Amino acid sequence: MSKDSEKDLITAQCYYRAKNLENEFNDDFKLQLEYLKANPYLIQLYYRQVRRIHFSQFKYSIHFIIRNEIVYILKILGHKQYYN
């Protein structure tokens, strides 16, 4: 995970902690990571070499690239945020 994606995750966790939904958010995040580990190439290209996988219950997505069979998580964004 990039430093940006770690910050994104912490920010989202803080937001959902305030709403008493942090555990559900973390579970959804872990579920997407498991799917990503098992099937990285099944996820469609979004922009150039960037792929994204959407959370099941929350309006967030994981943006990542694959280089030399390694998955690099670039950002974790809410659907109303933009990738810079």
N, C-alpha and C positions, 0 to 999 in steps of 0.2 A: 504494500500500500504506500502511496506517495504521502508526503507530509500534508499536502492539501486535502487528500481524501481522509486522513486521520482527523484533521480539524473539522471537516464536513461531518464526519460521523459523531464526533464529540458534541458539536453544535446541535445536531438533530437529537441526540440522546438527551441533552439538557432540556430541549424544547418538550420532548415527550415525557420526561421525568416530571415536569411541572404539570402535565395533564394526567399523571398516573398511568401512562402507557409505555413507559420505557422498556419493560420486560417484553411486551408484545412487539415493539419495534425491533428490539435485539433479536428476538426469535425469527422475525421475518427476514432480517438481515442475514442471519446464520443460514436460514433456509435457501436464500438466493446464492450465498457463497457455496453451499454444498452443490447446488445445481450447476453453478459456474465451474467448479472444480471438475465435475463429472462430464460436462458438455460444453466447453468453451466455444467450440466451432459451430455449434448449433444456433448460437445467438447471432442475429443478423447484424451486418455492418450498418452503422448509423451515419457516420461521417468520416470520410477518408478511411483510416484504419481503426477508428474508434467504434467499439460496440457498446451496447447498453442493455442491461437487464433490469426490468421493473420489479419492485417489491410487489408482493401479493396483496397486502392489506393497506399499505401506506403509499402515498403519492411521492415516492422517491425512486431513484434509479442509480445503478452502479455503472459508471462509464469506465471502460477498460480497453486495453490493447493486448495483443498477443505477439510476442517477439521470441523467436527461437524456442517455441513450445512453453514459454513462461507467460503467465497472465500478470499484467501490471495494472492495478487499479489506480486510475487517475483522479477521479472525483466521485463523490456521492452527493447527488443533487436532488432537491425537491423539484417537483415538476414545474414550479413557477420560477425557478432559478435558471440562469444561463451559464453555460460553460465558457469561461474566458481563458 
